[in-house]
Amino acid sequence: MAYGFKVLSANGATQIDTSDSNQILYQEFTSGTTTAISGANLLNFKEMAVTVSGYSVGECLVFIRPTGTVTNVGAFVVPSSTGFSIWSDSNTSFYYYVFKKASSLSAPTGYGLVVYAADGTTVQYTSDTLAARVKGRLTGGGTITGSNLFGLGTYQYSRVTQYSFRRGNGDVFGWHWVWSATGLTWKTSIIFVGGGFTQNGGGVYANLSLPSVLAIEAPNP
């Protein structure tokens, strides 16, 4: 590049480049803390809905983390047109971050650093808001170690079954995060008991695709 601004990481990866119109940096749009979920247990996740003004399903990235002491807390996120819902197996509250493309954010009016693209108007970075710093990426399960880790809010059902020993609803298995004192794990297990098929016969629905997820390291909002 002849003129502009370019930032490289310690291993030579490009972080910001004003000459690259395809580069996308996500920065904090909003953040907060939910109220506590109630009625949840290990085999039946319960919901806490969060409304976010200006939320866009196609653009926003949601990252969550339980508050307080983190020990075997499981959760996943379902987006909606007005925000998102956190489903968890623990009766706790959650910190959350919502990130948008830096180009969708307004430039700050006070002091700080603002980097514009070559067109002179598109914001590529602003020092006023937190940038998403990826700690790790997983596909199809695994563990990321670290402290104060936030998991990408997503969901995918992996299996829906029917009880084979009695007439009634079966179980729903789904991908979700599980936090511990040393990190967080992406796994699939039962998230709803009694949410499966209602017919006799022991039918099974399976989704064999393996979702990819990200985790970031960030301070509590």
Phi, psi and omega in degrees: 000138182281310180228151177139202184223129182221133179238130178246148175279178181298331180264011174091004180280140180288128178259315178220134178212110184292345180269355182255102182286346181270352181288136180235120174248128178262132177229164186298128174263316176200167179204169180173193179227131180279167167282166186288141173286148179229154176079009183272154170208177189305326184254003179218098179288143178239162193252146168228116183273141178234124178262131182233117177293131180083011181289139178230118184300322184283349184238321188287141172248130181250132175236137184230159176203136178294150174276166175070204180288124185261110178218106177054047175264125180252146180195155170215171185233137175243119180283160175219180181288341183244006182157231183200164175237134174263125176252130184218158176265007182232143180275076184220169174263168184227142164280149175214150170237139171245122180252144172233165174301139179302330180293344179268353183265152178279147177289141180292157181258349181263214180273154179145185181252127174236128178250125179255152174290178183299338180285350176082358182234331182280120180285126175257337179198142172223134183286353182286338187234153181293135175262147180285112179254107187287127178270326181190162179227137180231146173229119177071033175103157180142180184231139174245125181265150180152181180243151181052052181267136176249132180264142177299131182280105178208177178204157173197126175286139180252333182198141173232125186235174174235141174302135181262352185256349178204160177286132181156182182284151178264206186243154176246127177255142181208157177284139180198164176274149170228119181270147173223183181290341185247358181164207177215150186239140176256119188210171174237136177197184182295129176244339176221123172269132179080024179247012184263210183295150180255351182274162171287160172120348175071038179293154180222132170251131181231136173248109187269359179290149184250111182288149175256141183222163178238154171231140177241156175253122186207156175290158176293137181296000000 
